[in-house]
Amino acid sequence: MSETGRTTRQHWLSPRDKSVITILLVAAFVVILNETALNVALNSVMDDLGVDERTVQWLTTAFMLTMAVVIPITGWLLERIPTRTAFILAMSLFTAGTMGCAIAPAFPLVLAGRVVQAGGTAIMLPLLMTTIMQLVPPAHRGAVMGHARAVSRMIDELGFDAAFAPPGPGEPADLGRPPGLVDRMLMLTDAPLLARAGIQAVAVLARLGRPRLIRQGGLLHKQGEARTSLCLVGQGELQLAREGEPAVGRFGPGSVAGSLGMLARPRHDATLSAATDAVVLELDDDDFFEAMDDHFDLARAVFAYMAKERGRLMELIARRRALSS
């Protein structure tokens, strides 16, 4: 390839245009982070401002409604004002709304600040896409659009989203932030069950798993209920107990609640509850088996774990027989 061809490929975007797109990507990261970060702070807002659940949800509802109204107007706006002016307008609205929320003494003022924030966010996102379309050559737009999409995906995967299992009976809202993707992957890599599984299989399970925050005494399932999922302990301890009997087992971080033998049972033969405040990762059976089909290293790790546990169980039975004889 000629030197001219190499130069053309390396400099398909000028330094000035690269700086513009980088600044817009950073700004988009900030405004999207603001959009989703509030989801895990709603309980604190309720406590601080003395409002109920129906009222506090307007902070997210009003934000989305404002974006739905402003985004279609942004296209008309960008045709009439320069890109620099649109960027300054978007960041000014966002900053003003953020400062308003920070100093607001009452809920109505916080809500007004969120609406102003949403106005800035609604301008920033179309502005980023429009600028990419204007500055980037068609042959390279896909790659740059991928970077723009990665900004929002990064925030979702790091756990600033509220997409986790809703609290059940006995589950608190203030136990902590639901584990993000990185936290869930670390939780899985600590589990002996997945000691021989590859990172790709672990990442798949981390995406599929539903983190749950359980307060001491909270129930995950009752004896006799249909069994459809597997629970992996991330923090705290869970215990199994049959009706009218003391606890038959306790399970700490990294362990599977019960045993893998439960996968063959249609119903729970014992009640599973939290012995202490706990964080668990719940995996649907179908998702777990599908992941095993797709990742041989995961299936190998599971079978190796089952064989090891079976050996330990047989050794324990032999010791008990020796003591009783």
Contacts in CASP RR format, 6 or more apart in sequence:
PFRMAT RR
TARGET T0000
AUTHOR 0000-0000-0000
METHOD contacts of the structure
MODEL  1
MSETGRTTRQHWLSPRDKSVITILLVAAFVVILNETALNVALNSVMDDLG
VDERTVQWLTTAFMLTMAVVIPITGWLLERIPTRTAFILAMSLFTAGTMG
CAIAPAFPLVLAGRVVQAGGTAIMLPLLMTTIMQLVPPAHRGAVMGHARA
VSRMIDELGFDAAFAPPGPGEPADLGRPPGLVDRMLMLTDAPLLARAGIQ
AVAVLARLGRPRLIRQGGLLHKQGEARTSLCLVGQGELQLAREGEPAVGR
FGPGSVAGSLGMLARPRHDATLSAATDAVVLELDDDDFFEAMDDHFDLAR
AVFAYMAKERGRLMELIARRRALSS
12 137 0 8 1.000
12 139 0 8 1.000
12 140 0 8 1.000
13 21 0 8 1.000
13 135 0 8 1.000
13 136 0 8 1.000
13 137 0 8 1.000
13 140 0 8 1.000
17 135 0 8 1.000
17 136 0 8 1.000
20 83 0 8 1.000
20 131 0 8 1.000
20 135 0 8 1.000
21 131 0 8 1.000
21 132 0 8 1.000
21 135 0 8 1.000
21 136 0 8 1.000
21 144 0 8 1.000
23 87 0 8 1.000
24 87 0 8 1.000
24 124 0 8 1.000
24 127 0 8 1.000
24 128 0 8 1.000
24 131 0 8 1.000
25 128 0 8 1.000
25 147 0 8 1.000
25 148 0 8 1.000
25 151 0 8 1.000
27 87 0 8 1.000
27 90 0 8 1.000
27 91 0 8 1.000
27 124 0 8 1.000
27 128 0 8 1.000
28 124 0 8 1.000
28 125 0 8 1.000
28 128 0 8 1.000
28 148 0 8 1.000
28 151 0 8 1.000
28 152 0 8 1.000
29 151 0 8 1.000
29 154 0 8 1.000
29 155 0 8 1.000
30 94 0 8 1.000
31 90 0 8 1.000
31 94 0 8 1.000
31 117 0 8 1.000
31 120 0 8 1.000
31 121 0 8 1.000
31 124 0 8 1.000
31 125 0 8 1.000
32 121 0 8 1.000
32 125 0 8 1.000
32 151 0 8 1.000
32 152 0 8 1.000
32 155 0 8 1.000
33 155 0 8 1.000
33 160 0 8 1.000
34 94 0 8 1.000
34 98 0 8 1.000
34 117 0 8 1.000
34 121 0 8 1.000
35 63 0 8 1.000
35 118 0 8 1.000
35 121 0 8 1.000
36 155 0 8 1.000
36 156 0 8 1.000
36 160 0 8 1.000
36 161 0 8 1.000
36 162 0 8 1.000
37 160 0 8 1.000
38 45 0 8 1.000
38 59 0 8 1.000
38 60 0 8 1.000
38 63 0 8 1.000
38 114 0 8 1.000
39 60 0 8 1.000
39 160 0 8 1.000
39 161 0 8 1.000
39 162 0 8 1.000
40 160 0 8 1.000
40 162 0 8 1.000
40 177 0 8 1.000
40 178 0 8 1.000
42 56 0 8 1.000
42 57 0 8 1.000
42 59 0 8 1.000
42 60 0 8 1.000
43 173 0 8 1.000
43 174 0 8 1.000
45 51 0 8 1.000
45 56 0 8 1.000
45 59 0 8 1.000
45 110 0 8 1.000
46 52 0 8 1.000
46 53 0 8 1.000
46 56 0 8 1.000
49 56 0 8 1.000
49 106 0 8 1.000
49 107 0 8 1.000
49 110 0 8 1.000
50 107 0 8 1.000
51 107 0 8 1.000
55 107 0 8 1.000
56 107 0 8 1.000
58 111 0 8 1.000
59 110 0 8 1.000
59 111 0 8 1.000
59 114 0 8 1.000
62 111 0 8 1.000
62 114 0 8 1.000
62 115 0 8 1.000
62 118 0 8 1.000
63 114 0 8 1.000
63 115 0 8 1.000
63 117 0 8 1.000
63 118 0 8 1.000
63 121 0 8 1.000
64 118 0 8 1.000
66 115 0 8 1.000
66 118 0 8 1.000
66 119 0 8 1.000
66 122 0 8 1.000
67 118 0 8 1.000
67 119 0 8 1.000
67 121 0 8 1.000
67 122 0 8 1.000
69 122 0 8 1.000
70 118 0 8 1.000
70 119 0 8 1.000
70 120 0 8 1.000
70 122 0 8 1.000
70 123 0 8 1.000
71 122 0 8 1.000
71 125 0 8 1.000
71 126 0 8 1.000
74 122 0 8 1.000
74 123 0 8 1.000
74 126 0 8 1.000
74 127 0 8 1.000
75 126 0 8 1.000
75 130 0 8 1.000
77 86 0 8 1.000
77 123 0 8 1.000
78 86 0 8 1.000
78 126 0 8 1.000
78 127 0 8 1.000
78 130 0 8 1.000
81 89 0 8 1.000
83 127 0 8 1.000
83 130 0 8 1.000
83 131 0 8 1.000
86 123 0 8 1.000
86 127 0 8 1.000
87 124 0 8 1.000
87 127 0 8 1.000
89 120 0 8 1.000
89 123 0 8 1.000
90 119 0 8 1.000
90 120 0 8 1.000
90 121 0 8 1.000
90 123 0 8 1.000
90 124 0 8 1.000
90 127 0 8 1.000
91 120 0 8 1.000
91 124 0 8 1.000
93 116 0 8 1.000
93 117 0 8 1.000
93 119 0 8 1.000
93 120 0 8 1.000
93 123 0 8 1.000
94 116 0 8 1.000
94 117 0 8 1.000
94 119 0 8 1.000
94 120 0 8 1.000
94 121 0 8 1.000
94 124 0 8 1.000
96 113 0 8 1.000
96 116 0 8 1.000
97 113 0 8 1.000
97 114 0 8 1.000
97 116 0 8 1.000
97 117 0 8 1.000
98 113 0 8 1.000
98 117 0 8 1.000
100 109 0 8 1.000
100 110 0 8 1.000
100 112 0 8 1.000
100 113 0 8 1.000
100 116 0 8 1.000
101 109 0 8 1.000
101 110 0 8 1.000
101 113 0 8 1.000
101 114 0 8 1.000
101 117 0 8 1.000
104 110 0 8 1.000
104 112 0 8 1.000
104 113 0 8 1.000
128 148 0 8 1.000
129 145 0 8 1.000
129 148 0 8 1.000
132 141 0 8 1.000
132 144 0 8 1.000
132 145 0 8 1.000
132 148 0 8 1.000
133 141 0 8 1.000
136 144 0 8 1.000
155 161 0 8 1.000
156 163 0 8 1.000
157 180 0 8 1.000
157 181 0 8 1.000
157 182 0 8 1.000
158 180 0 8 1.000
158 181 0 8 1.000
158 182 0 8 1.000
159 177 0 8 1.000
159 178 0 8 1.000
159 179 0 8 1.000
159 180 0 8 1.000
159 181 0 8 1.000
159 183 0 8 1.000
162 178 0 8 1.000
164 178 0 8 1.000
164 210 0 8 1.000
164 211 0 8 1.000
164 212 0 8 1.000
165 210 0 8 1.000
165 211 0 8 1.000
165 212 0 8 1.000
165 282 0 8 1.000
167 173 0 8 1.000
167 213 0 8 1.000
168 218 0 8 1.000
169 218 0 8 1.000
169 219 0 8 1.000
170 214 0 8 1.000
170 215 0 8 1.000
170 217 0 8 1.000
170 218 0 8 1.000
170 219 0 8 1.000
171 212 0 8 1.000
171 213 0 8 1.000
171 214 0 8 1.000
171 215 0 8 1.000
171 218 0 8 1.000
172 213 0 8 1.000
172 215 0 8 1.000
175 213 0 8 1.000
175 214 0 8 1.000
175 215 0 8 1.000
175 277 0 8 1.000
175 279 0 8 1.000
176 213 0 8 1.000
178 211 0 8 1.000
178 213 0 8 1.000
179 187 0 8 1.000
179 211 0 8 1.000
179 279 0 8 1.000
179 281 0 8 1.000
180 211 0 8 1.000
181 203 0 8 1.000
181 206 0 8 1.000
181 207 0 8 1.000
183 211 0 8 1.000
184 206 0 8 1.000
184 209 0 8 1.000
184 211 0 8 1.000
184 281 0 8 1.000
185 202 0 8 1.000
185 203 0 8 1.000
185 206 0 8 1.000
187 206 0 8 1.000
187 232 0 8 1.000
187 234 0 8 1.000
187 253 0 8 1.000
187 254 0 8 1.000
187 279 0 8 1.000
187 281 0 8 1.000
188 194 0 8 1.000
188 202 0 8 1.000
188 205 0 8 1.000
188 206 0 8 1.000
188 232 0 8 1.000
188 281 0 8 1.000
189 202 0 8 1.000
190 234 0 8 1.000
190 253 0 8 1.000
190 254 0 8 1.000
191 232 0 8 1.000
191 254 0 8 1.000
191 255 0 8 1.000
191 256 0 8 1.000
192 254 0 8 1.000
192 255 0 8 1.000
192 305 0 8 1.000
193 232 0 8 1.000
193 254 0 8 1.000
193 256 0 8 1.000
193 260 0 8 1.000
193 301 0 8 1.000
193 302 0 8 1.000
193 305 0 8 1.000
194 201 0 8 1.000
194 202 0 8 1.000
194 205 0 8 1.000
194 298 0 8 1.000
194 301 0 8 1.000
195 301 0 8 1.000
195 305 0 8 1.000
196 297 0 8 1.000
196 300 0 8 1.000
196 301 0 8 1.000
196 304 0 8 1.000
197 295 0 8 1.000
197 297 0 8 1.000
197 298 0 8 1.000
197 301 0 8 1.000
198 295 0 8 1.000
198 297 0 8 1.000
198 298 0 8 1.000
198 301 0 8 1.000
200 295 0 8 1.000
201 291 0 8 1.000
201 295 0 8 1.000
201 297 0 8 1.000
201 298 0 8 1.000
201 301 0 8 1.000
204 291 0 8 1.000
204 294 0 8 1.000
204 295 0 8 1.000
205 283 0 8 1.000
205 288 0 8 1.000
205 291 0 8 1.000
205 298 0 8 1.000
206 281 0 8 1.000
208 283 0 8 1.000
208 284 0 8 1.000
208 287 0 8 1.000
208 288 0 8 1.000
208 291 0 8 1.000
209 281 0 8 1.000
209 282 0 8 1.000
209 283 0 8 1.000
209 284 0 8 1.000
209 287 0 8 1.000
210 281 0 8 1.000
210 282 0 8 1.000
210 283 0 8 1.000
211 279 0 8 1.000
211 280 0 8 1.000
211 281 0 8 1.000
211 282 0 8 1.000
212 220 0 8 1.000
212 279 0 8 1.000
212 280 0 8 1.000
212 281 0 8 1.000
212 282 0 8 1.000
213 278 0 8 1.000
213 279 0 8 1.000
214 220 0 8 1.000
214 238 0 8 1.000
214 274 0 8 1.000
214 277 0 8 1.000
214 278 0 8 1.000
214 279 0 8 1.000
214 280 0 8 1.000
215 274 0 8 1.000
215 277 0 8 1.000
216 274 0 8 1.000
216 275 0 8 1.000
216 276 0 8 1.000
216 277 0 8 1.000
216 278 0 8 1.000
217 273 0 8 1.000
217 274 0 8 1.000
217 275 0 8 1.000
218 273 0 8 1.000
218 274 0 8 1.000
219 271 0 8 1.000
219 272 0 8 1.000
219 273 0 8 1.000
220 231 0 8 1.000
220 238 0 8 1.000
220 257 0 8 1.000
220 272 0 8 1.000
220 273 0 8 1.000
220 274 0 8 1.000
220 280 0 8 1.000
220 282 0 8 1.000
221 227 0 8 1.000
221 268 0 8 1.000
221 271 0 8 1.000
221 272 0 8 1.000
222 268 0 8 1.000
222 271 0 8 1.000
223 242 0 8 1.000
223 243 0 8 1.000
223 268 0 8 1.000
223 269 0 8 1.000
223 270 0 8 1.000
223 271 0 8 1.000
224 267 0 8 1.000
224 268 0 8 1.000
224 269 0 8 1.000
225 267 0 8 1.000
225 268 0 8 1.000
226 266 0 8 1.000
226 267 0 8 1.000
226 268 0 8 1.000
227 262 0 8 1.000
227 265 0 8 1.000
227 266 0 8 1.000
227 267 0 8 1.000
227 268 0 8 1.000
227 285 0 8 1.000
228 284 0 8 1.000
228 285 0 8 1.000
229 282 0 8 1.000
229 283 0 8 1.000
229 284 0 8 1.000
229 285 0 8 1.000
230 256 0 8 1.000
230 257 0 8 1.000
230 260 0 8 1.000
230 262 0 8 1.000
230 263 0 8 1.000
230 282 0 8 1.000
230 283 0 8 1.000
230 285 0 8 1.000
230 288 0 8 1.000
231 238 0 8 1.000
231 256 0 8 1.000
231 257 0 8 1.000
231 272 0 8 1.000
231 280 0 8 1.000
231 281 0 8 1.000
231 282 0 8 1.000
231 283 0 8 1.000
232 254 0 8 1.000
232 255 0 8 1.000
232 256 0 8 1.000
232 257 0 8 1.000
232 280 0 8 1.000
232 281 0 8 1.000
232 282 0 8 1.000
232 283 0 8 1.000
233 251 0 8 1.000
233 252 0 8 1.000
233 253 0 8 1.000
233 254 0 8 1.000
233 255 0 8 1.000
233 256 0 8 1.000
233 257 0 8 1.000
233 278 0 8 1.000
233 279 0 8 1.000
233 280 0 8 1.000
234 252 0 8 1.000
234 253 0 8 1.000
234 254 0 8 1.000
234 278 0 8 1.000
234 279 0 8 1.000
234 280 0 8 1.000
234 281 0 8 1.000
235 253 0 8 1.000
235 277 0 8 1.000
235 278 0 8 1.000
235 279 0 8 1.000
236 252 0 8 1.000
236 253 0 8 1.000
236 274 0 8 1.000
236 275 0 8 1.000
236 276 0 8 1.000
236 277 0 8 1.000
236 278 0 8 1.000
236 279 0 8 1.000
237 250 0 8 1.000
237 251 0 8 1.000
237 252 0 8 1.000
237 274 0 8 1.000
237 275 0 8 1.000
237 276 0 8 1.000
237 278 0 8 1.000
238 250 0 8 1.000
238 251 0 8 1.000
238 252 0 8 1.000
238 257 0 8 1.000
238 272 0 8 1.000
238 273 0 8 1.000
238 274 0 8 1.000
238 275 0 8 1.000
238 278 0 8 1.000
238 280 0 8 1.000
239 247 0 8 1.000
239 249 0 8 1.000
239 250 0 8 1.000
239 251 0 8 1.000
239 272 0 8 1.000
239 273 0 8 1.000
239 274 0 8 1.000
239 275 0 8 1.000
240 247 0 8 1.000
240 248 0 8 1.000
240 249 0 8 1.000
240 250 0 8 1.000
240 251 0 8 1.000
240 257 0 8 1.000
240 258 0 8 1.000
240 270 0 8 1.000
240 271 0 8 1.000
240 272 0 8 1.000
241 247 0 8 1.000
241 248 0 8 1.000
241 249 0 8 1.000
241 270 0 8 1.000
241 271 0 8 1.000
241 273 0 8 1.000
242 248 0 8 1.000
242 269 0 8 1.000
242 270 0 8 1.000
242 271 0 8 1.000
243 271 0 8 1.000
247 275 0 8 1.000
248 270 0 8 1.000
249 258 0 8 1.000
250 275 0 8 1.000
251 257 0 8 1.000
251 258 0 8 1.000
257 272 0 8 1.000
257 280 0 8 1.000
258 272 0 8 1.000
259 309 0 8 1.000
260 302 0 8 1.000
260 305 0 8 1.000
260 306 0 8 1.000
260 309 0 8 1.000
261 306 0 8 1.000
262 268 0 8 1.000
263 285 0 8 1.000
263 288 0 8 1.000
291 298 0 8 1.000
292 298 0 8 1.000
292 299 0 8 1.000
292 302 0 8 1.000
293 299 0 8 1.000
END
